[in-house]
Amino acid sequence: MSKNVVNFAKEYGYETAAYLGVYQSKRVYEDIYRDDNKCHYIELPAFILGSNDGLEWIQDQRSFSIMNNYY
């Protein structure tokens, strides 16, 4: 995983991020609040989308579509 994705997640207060797959032709990363194998509910689900244009923080209705795709 790109160091840039981890740094991007850290800008939003998360510890790291993990690659999930592809959604609408973009790479999907799940932000991880704390890497302790426990579930931490903080707010609406958030994901990072990556493309050749850069990284995008997703925390809206698309988050639920991504969740339905992977969980």
Secondary structure, DSSP 8 states (H G I E B T S, - for coil): --HHHHHHHHHTT-SEEEEEEEETTEEEEEEES-SSSS----SS--EEEEETTEEEEE-SHHHHHHHHHH-
